[in-house]
């Protein structure tokens, strides 16, 4: 078969996939979720994947904004499903909820456009909804895997329209906000393996793109891979440190196949992470937009690694000094029993019980609050929420910001060498100090200064091993010239 014919064949394949995607965004791989977009007061009959129809009505949308940037931090969306009313929380690490015979979520509301710096959603009405039959998986079994070989929430994340915050922190003076509609997963540069979440065709890689693909929002950059799956979904992997040489445009990849290593290339802002994103052409509008990946990556991780319990303290918070914020661990869940206790181990040395807590901070800085959940089977998990606190004076608005990670994150045994990495933004003062939570002596390292191009430079690195199995809460901190401190935590599980 000639090279010219092969190229023509690949272009025709793409055009066929896109044709089916534009007619119905599920072709040979049937998409389980149904999509509806509604204005307030509007109702629709929505046909589910199982052929049944439900009547969905949007009753009310109440956005939740912060007092620092007037940014949307979530929303309470009141809906009626076959006459049953319910409040849905928008995005921000919320999974779909069950109402009657359906599961439903609201990944996005139109109000985000009031402070967003870019349209990534392609929404034309007040809210978008996804609906699944009751007890249905979120995505077809056997068609999607967790895209990185890493423990769940091993490092910082940005997901579900959470305003970006990890690298240089939020800026109180900037009123236009990057709501992260994709799913960012932090990690250790050049160490964490990226795998393809689906079977599919590589349409761009290593700054090359297949012909005929210019009508689709594809990243064509040296650090990006775009894979078109059988649903017509465009799966995007960005900021890669290195891409395997055989992952080329026109190649078919298999679900779970290693394709790259995590990095901080291009527009990462200087923090190491996988920008994982699903772009879909929505049949109800004909627009390309971002599909919230959080339910899919969560479900795939649970199916692959079978954790007993998952603590969720995220998303992060932003506040002025003295202002009360809410800590919320209610999104945590047990996969084998019921959660019995929620324990907050707070930065001021106190401990609070219950999923919901209120707290304020008198001094600017980046705080990290610890959530511990225990279920009815005795299983325990930890998560952390970041709180970025600013003073109203301009001198109190440049706080240090940390990103920390470690590798490996899975199957660690006593005596194994674990690499810990950290980078501090917004200050060149002082050192990062690690406390590994095992009684060992603190370790001091120094990252930075960060170059003008933050892609350049490396994280500060140290290696540590744990002599006993257990759950370790590792802490790293650094202060700036004004004494404002940044703190990050990591949960390291050492197996027997």
C-alpha positions in Angstrom: 0.0 0.0 0.0 1.5 3.4 -1.0 2.3 6.1 1.5 0.0 8.5 -0.4 -2.9 6.0 -0.1 -2.2 5.5 3.6 -2.4 9.2 4.2 -5.7 9.5 2.3 -7.1 6.5 4.2 -6.3 8.2 7.6 -7.9 11.5 6.5 -11.0 9.6 5.4 -11.1 7.8 8.7 -11.0 11.0 10.7 -13.7 12.6 8.6 -16.0 9.7 9.1 -15.4 9.8 12.9 -16.1 13.5 12.9 -19.2 13.1 10.8 -20.7 10.6 13.2 -19.6 12.7 16.2 -21.4 15.8 14.7 -24.6 13.8 14.2 -24.5 12.1 17.5 -21.4 12.3 19.7 -21.5 8.5 20.3 -20.8 6.3 17.3 -19.3 2.8 17.5 -18.7 3.3 21.2 -22.1 4.2 22.6 -21.9 7.1 25.1 -23.8 6.3 28.3 -24.6 9.8 29.4 -27.3 12.0 27.8 -26.8 15.7 27.5 -29.3 18.5 28.1 -28.9 22.3 28.2 -31.7 24.4 29.7 -32.5 28.0 30.5 -34.1 28.7 33.9 -37.7 27.8 33.8 -37.3 25.5 30.8 -38.1 21.8 30.8 -37.1 19.1 28.4 -37.9 15.4 27.9 -34.5 13.7 27.9 -34.0 10.3 26.5 -31.6 8.1 28.5 -29.2 5.5 27.2 -31.6 2.8 28.2 -34.4 4.2 26.0 -36.4 5.7 28.9 -37.4 9.3 29.0 -37.3 11.7 32.0 -38.6 15.2 32.3 -36.0 17.6 33.4 -36.7 21.2 34.5 -34.2 23.9 35.6 -35.8 25.8 38.4 -33.0 28.0 39.8 -29.3 28.8 39.7 -27.4 30.3 42.6 -23.7 30.9 42.1 -21.3 30.9 45.0 -18.6 33.7 44.7 -15.6 34.6 46.7 -14.9 38.0 48.1 -11.4 38.4 46.8 -11.8 38.0 43.0 -15.6 37.7 42.7 -15.0 34.4 41.1 -17.5 31.6 41.0 -16.5 28.8 43.4 -19.5 26.6 42.7 -23.2 26.8 42.3 -26.4 25.4 43.8 -28.6 24.4 40.8 -32.2 23.5 41.6 -33.8 21.0 39.2 -36.9 18.8 38.9 -36.5 15.3 37.6 -39.9 13.7 36.9 -41.3 16.0 39.5 -38.7 15.3 42.2 -36.7 18.4 43.2 -33.1 18.3 44.0 -30.1 20.7 44.5 -27.0 19.9 42.4 -23.6 21.3 43.1 -21.7 22.4 40.0 -18.3 20.8 39.1 -15.5 21.2 41.7 -15.0 17.4 42.5 -18.7 16.6 42.7 -19.9 13.3 41.3 -23.3 12.8 39.8 -26.2 12.3 42.3 -29.1 9.9 42.1 -32.7 11.3 41.7 -35.4 8.7 41.2 -34.3 6.5 38.2 -31.4 8.7 37.0 -28.0 9.9 37.9 -27.4 13.6 37.1 -24.8 16.3 37.4 -24.4 19.9 36.3 -20.8 20.4 35.1 -21.2 24.0 34.0 -23.4 27.1 34.3 -23.5 30.1 32.0 -22.7 32.5 34.9 -19.0 31.4 34.6 -18.8 33.6 31.5 -19.2 36.7 33.6 -15.6 36.4 35.0 -14.0 33.9 32.7 -11.1 34.9 30.5 -12.0 32.3 27.8 -14.9 30.2 26.6 -14.0 26.5 26.9 -17.5 25.1 27.3 -19.5 26.1 24.2 -22.6 26.6 26.3 -25.6 28.5 24.9 -28.1 28.2 27.7 -28.1 28.7 31.5 -26.8 25.3 32.5 -25.6 22.0 31.0 -26.6 18.6 32.5 -25.4 15.0 32.1 -27.8 12.2 32.8 -27.2 8.4 33.2 -29.6 5.6 34.1 -29.7 4.8 37.8 -26.9 2.4 38.8 -25.2 2.9 35.4 -21.4 3.4 35.2 -20.4 6.9 34.0 -18.5 5.5 31.0 -18.6 2.2 29.1 -16.8 -0.5 31.1 -13.6 -1.5 29.3 -13.2 1.7 27.3 -11.4 4.1 29.7 -8.5 3.8 32.2 -6.9 6.2 34.6 -4.4 8.2 32.5 -1.4 8.2 34.8 0.4 5.6 36.9 0.0 7.3 40.2 -2.0 7.1 43.4 -5.2 9.1 43.6 -4.7 12.7 44.7 -1.0 12.1 45.2 -0.3 15.7 44.4 -2.2 19.0 43.8 -5.0 19.1 41.2 -7.2 21.6 39.3 -10.5 20.3 38.1 -14.2 20.9 37.4 -13.9 24.7 36.8 -11.7 25.2 39.8 -9.8 28.5 39.3 -6.2 27.8 38.6 -4.0 28.3 41.7 -1.1 25.9 41.9 1.9 27.7 40.4 1.9 31.5 41.0 -1.3 31.4 43.2 -4.4 33.3 42.7 -4.0 37.1 42.1 -6.5 39.3 43.9 -5.9 42.1 41.3 -6.9 39.9 38.4 -10.7 39.7 37.9 -10.7 37.6 34.8 -10.2 34.0 35.9 -9.0 30.8 34.3 -11.6 28.3 35.4 -9.9 25.0 34.8 -12.4 23.0 32.9 -10.0 20.1 32.2 -8.4 17.9 34.9 -4.9 18.8 36.0 -2.9 16.1 37.8 0.3 17.1 39.5 3.4 14.8 39.6 7.1 14.4 39.5 8.8 15.6 36.4 9.9 12.9 34.0 9.0 10.2 36.4 5.3 9.6 36.4 4.1 7.6 33.3 1.2 8.8 31.2 -0.9 6.2 29.5 -3.7 6.5 26.9 -7.1 6.5 28.7 -8.8 5.0 25.6 -8.2 3.2 22.4 -7.9 5.7 19.6 -6.2 7.4 16.7 -3.3 9.7 17.4 -4.2 12.9 15.5 -1.4 15.1 16.8 1.9 14.6 18.6 5.4 16.0 18.6 4.2 19.2 16.9 2.7 17.3 14.0 -1.0 17.0 13.1 -2.8 14.8 10.6 -4.2 16.6 7.5 -7.9 17.5 7.6 -8.1 18.1 11.3 -8.0 21.9 11.3 -11.7 22.2 12.1 -11.3 20.5 15.5 -9.7 22.2 18.7 -6.6 20.1 18.7 -3.3 21.1 20.4 -0.4 20.9 17.9 2.6 21.4 20.0 5.9 19.6 20.9 4.5 18.8 24.4 1.0 17.6 23.5 -0.8 14.4 22.3 -4.3 14.4 21.0 -6.1 11.0 20.6 -9.5 10.6 18.9 -11.4 7.8 20.5 -14.3 5.7 19.0 -16.9 8.1 20.6 -15.5 11.0 18.6 -14.1 12.4 21.8 -10.8 14.2 21.6 -8.6 13.2 24.5 -5.8 15.7 25.1 -2.5 15.2 27.1 -0.5 18.4 27.5 2.8 19.7 29.1 4.5 16.4 28.6 8.2 16.1 29.5 8.8 13.5 26.8 6.7 11.6 24.3 7.5 8.1 23.2 8.9 8.2 19.6 6.3 5.8 18.2 3.4 7.9 19.3 3.0 9.6 16.0 0.0 11.1 14.1 -1.8 8.3 12.3 -0.9 5.6 14.7 -3.5 3.6 16.6 -3.0 3.3 20.4 -4.5 0.9 22.9 -6.1 1.9 26.2 -3.4 1.7 28.9 -0.5 2.0 26.5 2.3 4.2 27.8 2.6 7.3 25.6 4.7 9.9 27.6 6.1 11.1 30.9 4.7 14.0 32.9 6.3 17.4 32.6 5.9 21.2 32.7 6.5 22.2 29.1 4.9 25.1 27.2 2.1 27.0 29.1 2.2 25.0 32.3 3.1 28.0 34.4 6.1 26.1 35.7 4.4 23.4 37.8 4.7 19.8 36.8 1.4 18.3 35.8 -0.6 16.4 33.2 -3.3 18.6 31.6 -5.9 15.9 30.8 -8.8 17.2 28.8 -11.8 15.7 26.9 -13.2 17.8 24.1 -16.6 16.9 22.7 -18.8 18.2 19.9 -22.1 18.6 21.7 -25.0 17.5 19.6 -27.5 19.8 21.3 -25.6 22.9 20.2 -23.1 21.8 17.5 -20.4 23.5 19.6 -17.1 21.9 20.7 -16.7 22.2 24.4 -14.9 20.6 27.4 -16.4 17.5 28.9 -15.8 17.4 32.7 -13.5 14.4 33.1 -13.6 14.1 36.9 -16.3 11.4 37.1 -14.5 9.4 34.4 -11.0 9.5 36.0 -12.5 8.8 39.4 -14.5 5.8 38.3 -11.6 4.4 36.3 -9.2 4.8 39.3 -11.7 3.0 41.5 -12.1 0.2 39.0 -8.4 -0.3 38.6 -7.0 0.2 42.1 -10.1 -0.6 44.2 -9.5 1.8 47.1 -11.6 1.1 50.2 -12.3 4.8 50.9 -11.5 8.1 49.2 -11.2 11.4 51.2 -12.0 14.5 49.2 -11.2 17.9 50.9 -10.8 19.8 47.6 -11.2 22.3 45.9 -9.0 24.9 47.3 -10.2 28.1 49.0 -9.3 31.8 48.7 -9.9 34.5 51.4 -8.9 37.8 52.9 -7.3 37.7 56.3 -9.9 37.4 59.0 -12.6 36.2 56.6 -14.3 32.9 57.4 -14.2 30.2 54.8 -15.8 26.8 54.6 -14.0 23.5 54.7 -16.0 20.7 53.2 -15.2 17.0 53.4 -18.7 15.7 52.5 -17.6 14.6 49.0 -15.6 11.8 50.5 -16.9 8.3 50.1 -16.4 4.7 51.1 -16.5 2.0 48.5 -16.9 -0.8 51.0 -19.0 0.7 53.9 -20.1 4.0 55.3 -18.0 6.9 56.4 -18.2 7.1 60.2 -15.9 10.0 61.1 -14.5 13.1 59.5 -11.6 14.6 61.3 -9.9 17.9 60.4 -6.4 18.3 61.6 -6.0 22.1 61.3 -3.0 24.3 60.7 -3.5 26.1 64.1 -3.0 22.8 66.0 -6.7 22.1 66.7 -8.8 19.1 65.6 -12.4 19.4 64.5 -14.9 16.6 63.9 -17.5 16.6 61.2 -17.4 17.1 57.4 -18.2 20.8 57.4 -16.1 23.4 59.3 -15.6 27.1 59.4 -12.2 28.7 59.8 -10.5 32.1 59.4 -6.8 33.1 59.1 -5.2 36.2 60.7 -2.0 36.1 58.6 -1.5 35.9 54.8 0.0 32.7 53.4 -0.8 29.4 51.8 -2.3 27.0 54.3 -2.9 23.2 53.9 -5.6 21.7 56.0 -5.7 17.9 56.6 -8.9 15.8 56.3 -8.9 12.2 57.7 -11.9 10.0 57.0 -12.6 6.6 58.6 -15.3 4.2 57.3 -17.3 1.5 59.0 -14.8 -1.2 57.9 -12.0 0.7 59.7 -10.4 1.9 56.4 -8.8 5.3 56.5 -7.8 7.9 53.9 -6.5 11.5 53.9 -6.8 14.5 51.7 -5.8 18.1 51.9 -7.3 21.4 50.9 -5.2 24.5 50.1 -6.3 27.9 51.5 -4.6 30.9 49.9 -5.1 33.9 52.2 -4.3 37.5 51.3 -4.3 40.8 53.2 -6.1 43.8 51.7 -2.8 45.8 51.6 -0.8 45.3 48.4 2.2 44.2 50.4 0.1 41.3 51.8 -0.9 40.0 48.4 2.2 38.2 47.2 2.3 35.0 49.2 4.6 32.1 48.6 3.1 29.1 46.8 4.3 25.5 46.9 4.0 22.5 44.6 5.2 19.2 46.1 5.1 15.7 44.7 6.8 12.3 45.1 7.6 9.2 43.2 6.8 6.4 43.2 3.3 6.8 44.7 2.1 3.1 44.4 3.2 -0.1 46.0 5.9 1.5 48.3 7.5 -1.0 50.7 9.6 -0.3 53.8 13.1 0.6 52.8 12.2 1.7 49.3 13.7 5.0 48.0 11.1 7.6 47.5 12.0 10.8 45.6 10.4 14.0 46.9 10.3 17.2 44.8 9.2 20.7 45.5 9.1 24.1 43.9 8.3 27.5 45.5 6.8 30.4 43.5 6.8 34.1 44.4 9.9 34.1 46.6 13.6 33.5 46.5 13.9 33.8 50.3 14.7 30.8 52.5 14.6 27.0 52.0 12.0 24.4 51.8 12.0 22.2 54.9 10.6 18.6 54.7 9.1 16.7 57.7 8.5 13.1 56.6 6.2 12.3 59.5 8.2 9.3 60.7 10.2 10.9 63.4 13.3 11.4 61.2 15.2 14.7 61.2 13.8 17.5 58.9 15.5 17.9 55.6 16.2 21.3 54.0 16.4 21.9 50.3 16.2 25.0 48.1 14.3 25.4 44.8 14.6 28.4 42.5 15.0 31.1 41.7 12.5 30.5 39.0 13.7 31.8 35.6 11.7 34.3 33.5 10.5 31.2 31.5 9.2 28.9 34.4 9.5 25.9 32.1 13.3 26.2 32.7 14.8 25.1 36.0 14.2 22.1 38.2 12.4 21.2 41.4 14.5 20.7 44.5 14.8 17.0 45.1 15.5 14.8 48.1 15.2 11.0 48.6 13.8 9.4 51.7 12.8 5.9 52.8 10.4 4.7 55.5 11.4 1.9 57.7 7.9 0.8 58.8 4.6 0.3 56.9 1.8 2.9 57.6 0.1 6.1 56.5 2.6 9.0 56.6 1.6 12.7 56.4 4.6 14.4 54.9 4.9 18.2 55.3 7.0 20.7 53.4 7.0 24.5 54.0 8.9 27.7 53.1 8.5 31.3 54.2 9.1 34.5 52.2 10.9 37.7 53.3 7.8 38.9 55.2 7.4 35.7 57.1 4.4 34.6 55.1 4.5 30.8 54.9 3.5 28.3 52.3 2.7 24.7 53.4 2.0 21.5 51.4 1.1 18.0 52.6 1.5 14.6 50.9 -0.1 11.3 52.0 2.4 8.5 51.5 1.2 4.9 52.0 3.9 2.3 52.8 2.6 -1.2 52.5 3.7 -4.3 54.4 
